Amino acid sequence: MYGRLRKGDELWDVFDEFEKMIIKLRSNQRGEIDRLDKVIARAKEAGTSEAVVAELDDLRARMEAEIAE
C-alpha cells in the first residue's frame, strides 16, 4: 500500500482489514494468471491462430498490470 496510518489515527482495524483484502485479491489474480498461462501454452501447442494467442497474451498482460504494486 502507498502509506500507513500514523500513530494515533483512527480506523486502524479498517485499514488492516482493507490491506488484507488487497493482498487476497492480488493472490487470487495471481492464481488466475497462472491458470491463463497454462491455457495459453495449450493453445499454442494446439496450433491456435496467432491472433487468438495474441489476445490471450494481451489479457494476461493487463491482468498482470492490475496487480503491480
N, CA and C atoms as an extended XYZ file, in Angstrom:
207
Properties=species:S:1:pos:R:3:atomname:S:1:resname:S:1:resid:I:1 pbc="F F F"
N         0.845       -1.177        0.000 N   MET     1
C         0.000        0.000        0.000 CA  MET     1
C         0.889        1.239        0.000 C   MET     1
N         0.311        2.336       -0.421 N   TYR     2
C         1.092        3.551       -0.576 CA  TYR     2
C         1.580        4.095        0.752 C   TYR     2
N         0.780        4.017        1.760 N   GLY     3
C         1.203        4.553        3.038 CA  GLY     3
C         0.423        3.911        4.159 C   GLY     3
N         0.888        4.154        5.326 N   ARG     4
C         0.230        3.603        6.501 CA  ARG     4
C        -0.400        4.753        7.267 C   ARG     4
N        -1.260        4.391        8.179 N   LEU     5
C        -1.827        5.398        9.063 CA  LEU     5
C        -0.776        5.809       10.084 C   LEU     5
N        -0.893        7.020       10.559 N   ARG     6
C         0.029        7.490       11.589 CA  ARG     6
C        -0.401        6.970       12.952 C   ARG     6
N         0.533        6.925       13.843 N   LYS     7
C         0.220        6.525       15.211 CA  LYS     7
C        -0.829        7.491       15.754 C   LYS     7
N        -1.858        6.936       16.313 N   GLY     8
C        -2.928        7.769       16.857 CA  GLY     8
C        -4.084        7.985       15.897 C   GLY     8
N        -3.896        7.660       14.610 N   ASP     9
C        -5.001        7.783       13.660 CA  ASP     9
C        -6.072        6.752       14.005 C   ASP     9
N        -7.291        7.103       13.700 N   GLU    10
C        -8.390        6.171       13.926 CA  GLU    10
C        -8.481        5.202       12.747 C   GLU    10
N        -9.321        4.242       12.872 N   LEU    11
C        -9.622        3.289       11.796 CA  LEU    11
C        -8.495        2.311       11.485 C   LEU    11
N        -7.616        2.041       12.456 N   TRP    12
C        -6.553        1.059       12.223 CA  TRP    12
C        -7.120       -0.292       11.836 C   TRP    12
N        -8.200       -0.714       12.512 N   ASP    13
C        -8.804       -2.015       12.209 CA  ASP    13
C        -9.311       -2.066       10.778 C   ASP    13
N        -9.954       -0.992       10.352 N   VAL    14
C       -10.478       -0.925        8.983 CA  VAL    14
C        -9.323       -0.966        7.985 C   VAL    14
N        -8.289       -0.214        8.253 N   PHE    15
C        -7.135       -0.184        7.355 CA  PHE    15
C        -6.485       -1.559        7.254 C   PHE    15
N        -6.319       -2.229        8.393 N   ASP    16
C        -5.703       -3.563        8.384 CA  ASP    16
C        -6.541       -4.551        7.585 C   ASP    16
N        -7.851       -4.520        7.764 N   GLU    17
C        -8.722       -5.428        7.010 CA  GLU    17
C        -8.694       -5.107        5.523 C   GLU    17
N        -8.661       -3.826        5.195 N   PHE    18
C        -8.577       -3.410        3.798 CA  PHE    18
C        -7.276       -3.910        3.177 C   PHE    18
N        -6.190       -3.781        3.901 N   GLU    19
C        -4.890       -4.236        3.408 CA  GLU    19
C        -4.894       -5.757        3.190 C   GLU    19
N        -5.491       -6.506        4.121 N   LYS    20
C        -5.602       -7.959        3.955 CA  LYS    20
C        -6.429       -8.309        2.721 C   LYS    20
N        -7.495       -7.548        2.490 N   MET    21
C        -8.344       -7.785        1.328 CA  MET    21
C        -7.563       -7.567        0.037 C   MET    21
N        -6.767       -6.522       -0.026 N   ILE    22
C        -5.962       -6.238       -1.218 CA  ILE    22
C        -4.970       -7.364       -1.470 C   ILE    22
N        -4.339       -7.848       -0.429 N   ILE    23
C        -3.386       -8.959       -0.560 CA  ILE    23
C        -4.090      -10.190       -1.095 C   ILE    23
N        -5.274      -10.480       -0.572 N   LYS    24
C        -6.050      -11.643       -1.018 CA  LYS    24
C        -6.462      -11.491       -2.484 C   LYS    24
N        -6.905      -10.310       -2.873 N   LEU    25
C        -7.297      -10.080       -4.264 CA  LEU    25
C        -6.115      -10.255       -5.211 C   LEU    25
N        -4.963       -9.755       -4.814 N   ARG    26
C        -3.767       -9.926       -5.646 CA  ARG    26
C        -3.379      -11.394       -5.756 C   ARG    26
N        -3.506      -12.116       -4.662 N   SER    27
C        -3.200      -13.539       -4.676 CA  SER    27
C        -4.153      -14.293       -5.605 C   SER    27
N        -5.433      -13.967       -5.519 N   ASN    28
C        -6.410      -14.589       -6.412 CA  ASN    28
C        -6.106      -14.278       -7.870 C   ASN    28
N        -5.761      -13.029       -8.134 N   GLN    29
C        -5.440      -12.631       -9.511 CA  GLN    29
C        -4.201      -13.380      -10.006 C   GLN    29
N        -3.214      -13.557       -9.134 N   ARG    30
C        -2.004      -14.304       -9.494 CA  ARG    30
C        -2.374      -15.742       -9.872 C   ARG    30
N        -3.296      -16.352       -9.126 N   GLY    31
C        -3.759      -17.695       -9.451 CA  GLY    31
C        -4.441      -17.751      -10.799 C   GLY    31
N        -5.244      -16.742      -11.105 N   GLU    32
C        -5.916      -16.684      -12.413 CA  GLU    32
C        -4.899      -16.504      -13.542 C   GLU    32
N        -3.871      -15.726      -13.299 N   ILE    33
C        -2.817      -15.537      -14.305 CA  ILE    33
C        -2.084      -16.853      -14.540 C   ILE    33
N        -1.812      -17.578      -13.476 N   ASP    34
C        -1.160      -18.890      -13.624 CA  ASP    34
C        -2.016      -19.836      -14.452 C   ASP    34
N        -3.320      -19.838      -14.200 N   ARG    35
C        -4.228      -20.676      -14.996 CA  ARG    35
C        -4.231      -20.238      -16.453 C   ARG    35
N        -4.243      -18.925      -16.668 N   LEU    36
C        -4.233      -18.401      -18.031 CA  LEU    36
C        -2.943      -18.776      -18.751 C   LEU    36
N        -1.821      -18.773      -18.044 N   ASP    37
C        -0.553      -19.197      -18.651 CA  ASP    37
C        -0.655      -20.622      -19.193 C   ASP    37
N        -1.315      -21.489      -18.437 N   LYS    38
C        -1.490      -22.876      -18.886 CA  LYS    38
C        -2.384      -22.949      -20.113 C   LYS    38
N        -3.429      -22.148      -20.125 N   VAL    39
C        -4.329      -22.122      -21.283 CA  VAL    39
C        -3.585      -21.611      -22.513 C   VAL    39
N        -2.781      -20.576      -22.340 N   ILE    40
C        -2.013      -20.032      -23.464 CA  ILE    40
C        -1.047      -21.078      -24.006 C   ILE    40
N        -0.377      -21.787      -23.113 N   ALA    41
C         0.556      -22.831      -23.549 CA  ALA    41
C        -0.179      -23.916      -24.329 C   ALA    41
N        -1.352      -24.339      -23.814 N   ARG    42
C        -2.125      -25.369      -24.523 CA  ARG    42
C        -2.617      -24.861      -25.870 C   ARG    42
N        -3.003      -23.603      -25.922 N   ALA    43
C        -3.471      -23.022      -27.183 CA  ALA    43
C        -2.352      -23.010      -28.218 C   ALA    43
N        -1.156      -22.663      -27.786 N   LYS    44
C        -0.014      -22.661      -28.711 CA  LYS    44
C         0.297      -24.072      -29.192 C   LYS    44
N         0.265      -25.031      -28.270 N   GLU    45
C         0.534      -26.428      -28.638 CA  GLU    45
C        -0.505      -26.963      -29.620 C   GLU    45
N        -1.736      -26.493      -29.475 N   ALA    46
C        -2.823      -26.966      -30.333 CA  ALA    46
C        -2.853      -26.263      -31.686 C   ALA    46
N        -1.969      -25.298      -31.873 N   GLY    47
C        -1.915      -24.597      -33.151 CA  GLY    47
C        -2.994      -23.533      -33.304 C   GLY    47
N        -3.470      -23.010      -32.186 N   THR    48
C        -4.471      -21.942      -32.222 CA  THR    48
C        -3.895      -20.742      -32.974 C   THR    48
N        -4.765      -20.041      -33.674 N   SER    49
C        -4.301      -18.927      -34.502 CA  SER    49
C        -3.515      -17.918      -33.680 C   SER    49
N        -2.561      -17.276      -34.340 N   GLU    50
C        -1.716      -16.281      -33.667 CA  GLU    50
C        -2.537      -15.123      -33.133 C   GLU    50
N        -3.601      -14.779      -33.834 N   ALA    51
C        -4.447      -13.663      -33.395 CA  ALA    51
C        -5.109      -13.975      -32.060 C   ALA    51
N        -5.590      -15.198      -31.894 N   VAL    52
C        -6.228      -15.596      -30.635 CA  VAL    52
C        -5.199      -15.644      -29.512 C   VAL    52
N        -4.038      -16.211      -29.788 N   VAL    53
C        -2.978      -16.276      -28.779 CA  VAL    53
C        -2.544      -14.861      -28.389 C   VAL    53
N        -2.479      -13.968      -29.355 N   ALA    54
C        -2.102      -12.582      -29.069 CA  ALA    54
C        -3.130      -11.923      -28.147 C   ALA    54
N        -4.414      -12.211      -28.371 N   GLU    55
C        -5.451      -11.665      -27.489 CA  GLU    55
C        -5.300      -12.211      -26.074 C   GLU    55
N        -5.005      -13.496      -25.963 N   LEU    56
C        -4.789      -14.093      -24.648 CA  LEU    56
C        -3.557      -13.485      -23.966 C   LEU    56
N        -2.493      -13.276      -24.731 N   ASP    57
C        -1.288      -12.641      -24.180 CA  ASP    57
C        -1.587      -11.223      -23.707 C   ASP    57
N        -2.414      -10.499      -24.471 N   ASP    58
C        -2.791       -9.139      -24.094 CA  ASP    58
C        -3.611       -9.146      -22.801 C   ASP    58
N        -4.546      -10.088      -22.713 N   LEU    59
C        -5.343      -10.223      -21.497 CA  LEU    59
C        -4.445      -10.499      -20.305 C   LEU    59
N        -3.485      -11.387      -20.475 N   ARG    60
C        -2.563      -11.721      -19.396 CA  ARG    60
C        -1.764      -10.501      -18.951 C   ARG    60
N        -1.291       -9.729      -19.918 N   ALA    61
C        -0.509       -8.522      -19.604 CA  ALA    61
C        -1.347       -7.513      -18.821 C   ALA    61
N        -2.606       -7.350      -19.208 N   ARG    62
C        -3.479       -6.426      -18.483 CA  ARG    62
C        -3.751       -6.913      -17.074 C   ARG    62
N        -3.950       -8.209      -16.922 N   MET    63
C        -4.173       -8.771      -15.592 CA  MET    63
C        -2.952       -8.568      -14.708 C   MET    63
N        -1.780       -8.779      -15.286 N   GLU    64
C        -0.515       -8.599      -14.548 CA  GLU    64
C        -0.359       -7.137      -14.127 C   GLU    64
N        -0.695       -6.211      -15.023 N   ALA    65
C        -0.557       -4.795      -14.717 CA  ALA    65
C        -1.492       -4.380      -13.574 C   ALA    65
N        -2.638       -5.025      -13.497 N   GLU    66
C        -3.604       -4.679      -12.447 CA  GLU    66
C        -3.093       -4.998      -11.052 C   GLU    66
N        -2.212       -5.980      -10.934 N   ILE    67
C        -1.726       -6.330       -9.601 CA  ILE    67
C        -0.343       -5.785       -9.293 C   ILE    67
N         0.214       -5.042      -10.242 N   ALA    68
C         1.526       -4.422       -9.998 CA  ALA    68
C         1.404       -3.425       -8.849 C   ALA    68
N         2.392       -3.424       -8.014 N   GLU    69
C         2.347       -2.526       -6.855 CA  GLU    69
C         2.918       -1.199       -7.153 C   GLU    69
